[in-house]
Amino acid sequence: MALLKCNRNYVANGSVTTFCESNSRWNRKIGKCVLLESGKPCPQIEFFPGVIHYITPDMTNEVPRTMLASGTRAIFICDPDFALRGESQSFCFDGRWSTELPKCVSIWTGHALINAKYCEAIKVNNST
């Protein structure tokens, strides 16, 4: 697994995680870190079958609002007996969330990874 982490005052735009598949390829392209600028707010995310924690850009506690400031992070947590499929977090960036809404899948019907192989390292070049 590769995880994209951004420096302070930057936010991830796109996928923050990717997984090495059995064909030795990454399952998705990793996002980029972009400078956090004041931008349009995002609406709260609806229809997620678990819990969403919203964290504001200045790292304060959850904020119960209908519109969330650009730079807000949404953290997705599935209910017990369910596993998250997709990104575990998304960032509000100029009116849009950085990733697609993940799914919660039953752990009792999931498939095991067999004959896992490795992917080449991902090289990220941060620039402003």
C-alpha positions as CSV (number, residue, x, y, z in Angstrom):
1,M,0.0,0.0,0.0
2,A,1.1,3.5,-0.7
3,L,-0.2,6.5,1.3
4,L,0.0,10.1,0.2
5,K,0.6,12.5,3.1
6,C,0.8,16.2,2.6
7,N,2.7,18.9,4.5
8,R,0.9,21.6,6.5
9,N,-1.0,24.1,4.4
10,Y,-1.3,21.5,1.6
11,V,-4.2,19.2,0.9
12,A,-4.5,16.0,-1.1
13,N,-6.3,16.3,-4.4
14,G,-7.3,12.9,-5.6
15,S,-6.6,9.4,-4.2
16,V,-4.6,9.3,-1.0
17,T,-4.0,5.5,-1.1
18,T,-3.3,2.9,-3.7
19,F,-2.8,-0.9,-3.4
20,C,-0.5,-3.3,-5.2
21,E,-2.6,-5.8,-7.1
22,S,-1.7,-9.4,-8.0
23,N,-0.6,-8.2,-11.5
24,S,2.1,-6.0,-9.9
25,R,0.2,-2.8,-10.8
26,W,-1.2,-0.1,-8.6
27,N,-5.0,-0.2,-8.4
28,R,-5.3,3.6,-8.9
29,K,-3.3,6.7,-9.6
30,I,-2.2,8.5,-6.5
31,G,-3.2,12.1,-6.0
32,K,-1.1,15.2,-5.6
33,C,-0.5,17.6,-2.7
34,V,-1.8,21.1,-3.6
35,L,-1.5,24.3,-1.7
36,L,-4.6,24.9,0.4
37,E,-6.2,28.2,-0.6
38,S,-9.4,29.7,0.5
39,G,-12.0,28.3,-1.8
40,K,-15.6,27.4,-2.1
41,P,-17.0,25.3,0.8
42,C,-18.2,21.7,0.3
43,P,-21.6,20.2,1.3
44,Q,-21.7,17.5,4.0
45,I,-21.5,14.0,2.5
46,E,-24.8,12.1,2.6
47,F,-25.7,8.5,2.3
48,F,-22.6,6.9,3.8
49,P,-23.5,3.7,5.7
50,G,-21.1,4.4,8.6
51,V,-19.7,7.3,10.5
52,I,-18.0,10.4,9.0
53,H,-15.8,12.6,11.1
54,Y,-15.2,16.1,9.8
55,I,-11.9,17.9,10.8
56,T,-11.4,21.5,9.9
57,P,-8.2,22.8,8.3
58,D,-6.8,24.2,11.6
59,M,-7.1,20.7,13.1
60,T,-9.9,21.5,15.5
61,N,-12.6,19.1,16.6
62,E,-15.5,17.9,14.4
63,V,-17.7,20.6,13.0
64,P,-21.5,20.0,12.7
65,R,-22.3,22.2,9.8
66,T,-24.1,21.8,6.5
67,M,-21.3,23.5,4.5
68,L,-17.7,22.8,5.3
69,A,-14.7,25.0,4.6
70,S,-12.2,24.3,1.9
71,G,-9.5,22.1,3.5
72,T,-11.9,20.2,5.7
73,R,-11.0,16.5,6.0
74,A,-13.7,13.8,6.1
75,I,-12.7,10.5,7.7
76,F,-14.9,7.5,6.9
77,I,-15.4,4.7,9.4
78,C,-17.6,1.6,8.7
79,D,-19.8,-0.1,11.2
80,P,-18.6,-3.3,12.9
81,D,-18.5,-6.4,10.6
82,F,-17.9,-4.1,7.6
83,A,-14.6,-3.2,5.9
84,L,-14.0,0.1,4.0
85,R,-13.5,-0.3,0.3
86,G,-12.1,2.9,-1.2
87,E,-10.4,5.9,0.4
88,S,-10.6,6.3,4.2
89,Q,-10.6,10.1,3.9
90,S,-11.4,12.8,1.5
91,F,-10.6,16.6,1.5
92,C,-12.8,19.5,0.6
93,F,-10.9,21.5,-2.1
94,D,-12.6,24.5,-3.7
95,G,-16.2,23.1,-3.5
96,R,-15.4,19.5,-4.3
97,W,-14.4,16.4,-2.3
98,S,-11.1,14.9,-3.4
99,T,-12.2,11.3,-3.7
100,E,-15.2,9.2,-4.5
101,L,-17.4,8.1,-1.6
102,P,-16.1,4.7,-0.3
103,K,-18.2,1.7,0.4
104,C,-18.6,-0.5,3.4
105,V,-18.5,-4.2,2.5
106,S,-19.4,-7.1,4.8
107,I,-16.3,-8.8,6.1
108,W,-18.1,-12.1,5.9
109,T,-18.5,-12.1,2.1
110,G,-15.1,-10.6,1.2
111,H,-12.5,-12.5,-0.8
112,A,-9.0,-13.3,0.5
113,L,-5.9,-12.0,-1.4
114,I,-4.1,-15.0,-2.9
115,N,-0.6,-15.1,-4.4
116,A,0.1,-11.5,-3.7
117,K,2.9,-9.8,-5.7
118,Y,4.7,-6.5,-5.2
119,C,4.5,-3.3,-7.1
120,E,7.3,-0.9,-7.9
121,A,7.8,2.0,-5.6
122,I,5.8,5.2,-6.4
123,K,8.0,8.3,-6.7
124,V,6.3,11.6,-5.9
125,N,7.8,14.9,-6.8
126,N,6.2,17.7,-4.7
127,S,6.3,21.1,-6.2
128,T,4.4,24.4,-5.7
